[in-house]
């Protein structure tokens, strides 16, 4: 895992439930893979993306800057489609 907090959490769960650290890491990584997959299913044209809350980890959502990026791309596509140049 990437952060000390994540590593600490995995170590605590591993010790508390007598599970190998690698098994706990795999379980945790599954949550993040699922989160990424759900967020990828968002609609960039409508700027609609799911938010996901993972208990003990927090809320995961597409950042506003990323939404603005998609909005800019959508606007450029619209301009090209109408023949308006920038």
C-alpha positions as CSV (number, residue, x, y, z in Angstrom):
1,X,0.0,0.0,0.0
2,X,1.1,3.5,-0.6
3,X,0.7,5.3,2.7
4,X,1.8,4.6,6.2
5,X,-1.8,4.8,7.4
6,X,-2.8,2.2,4.9
7,X,0.1,-0.1,5.9
8,X,-0.8,0.4,9.6
9,X,-4.4,-0.5,8.9
10,X,-3.5,-3.6,7.0
11,X,-1.1,-4.7,9.8
12,X,-3.8,-4.2,12.4
13,X,-6.4,-6.2,10.5
14,X,-3.8,-8.9,9.8
15,X,-2.9,-9.3,13.5
16,X,-6.5,-8.9,14.8
17,X,-7.8,-11.7,12.5
18,X,-4.7,-13.8,12.2
19,X,-4.6,-13.4,8.4
20,X,-1.5,-13.1,6.3
21,X,-0.6,-9.5,5.4
22,X,-0.6,-10.3,1.7
23,X,-4.2,-11.7,2.0
24,X,-5.4,-8.5,3.7
25,X,-3.6,-6.4,1.0
26,X,-5.4,-8.4,-1.7
27,X,-8.8,-7.8,-0.1
28,X,-8.1,-4.1,0.3
29,X,-6.8,-3.8,-3.3
30,X,-10.1,-5.4,-4.5
31,X,-12.0,-2.5,-3.0
32,X,-9.8,0.0,-4.9
33,X,-10.1,-1.9,-8.2
34,X,-13.9,-2.0,-7.8
35,X,-13.9,1.7,-7.0
36,X,-11.8,2.5,-10.1
37,X,-14.1,0.3,-12.3
38,X,-17.2,2.0,-11.1
39,X,-15.8,5.5,-11.6
40,X,-14.7,4.6,-15.1
41,X,-18.3,3.8,-15.9
42,X,-19.2,7.5,-15.4
43,X,-20.6,9.6,-18.2
44,X,-18.0,12.1,-19.4
45,X,-20.4,13.8,-21.8
46,X,-22.9,14.6,-19.0
47,X,-20.1,15.0,-16.4
48,X,-21.8,12.4,-14.2
49,X,-19.6,10.2,-12.1
50,X,-20.4,7.9,-9.1
51,X,-19.1,8.7,-5.6
52,X,-18.1,5.7,-3.5
53,X,-17.6,5.6,0.2
54,X,-15.4,2.9,1.6
55,X,-15.7,2.5,5.4
56,X,-12.5,3.4,7.2
57,X,-11.0,4.7,3.9
58,X,-13.2,7.7,2.9
59,X,-15.2,9.1,0.0
60,X,-13.8,8.6,-3.5
61,X,-15.1,10.8,-6.3
62,X,-13.9,12.5,-9.5
63,X,-12.2,15.8,-8.7
64,X,-13.7,19.0,-10.0
65,X,-10.5,19.7,-12.1
66,X,-11.0,16.4,-13.9
67,X,-14.6,17.2,-14.6
68,X,-13.5,20.6,-16.1
69,X,-11.0,18.7,-18.3
70,X,-13.9,16.6,-19.7
71,X,-16.0,19.7,-20.1
72,X,-13.3,21.4,-22.1
73,X,-12.9,18.3,-24.3
74,X,-16.7,18.1,-24.8
75,X,-16.8,21.8,-25.8
76,X,-14.0,21.4,-28.2
77,X,-15.7,18.5,-29.9
78,X,-18.9,20.6,-30.2
79,X,-17.1,23.5,-31.8
80,X,-15.4,21.2,-34.3
81,X,-18.7,19.6,-35.1
82,X,-20.3,23.0,-35.8
83,X,-17.4,24.4,-37.9
84,X,-16.6,27.1,-35.4
85,X,-12.9,27.6,-35.0
86,X,-11.1,28.7,-31.9
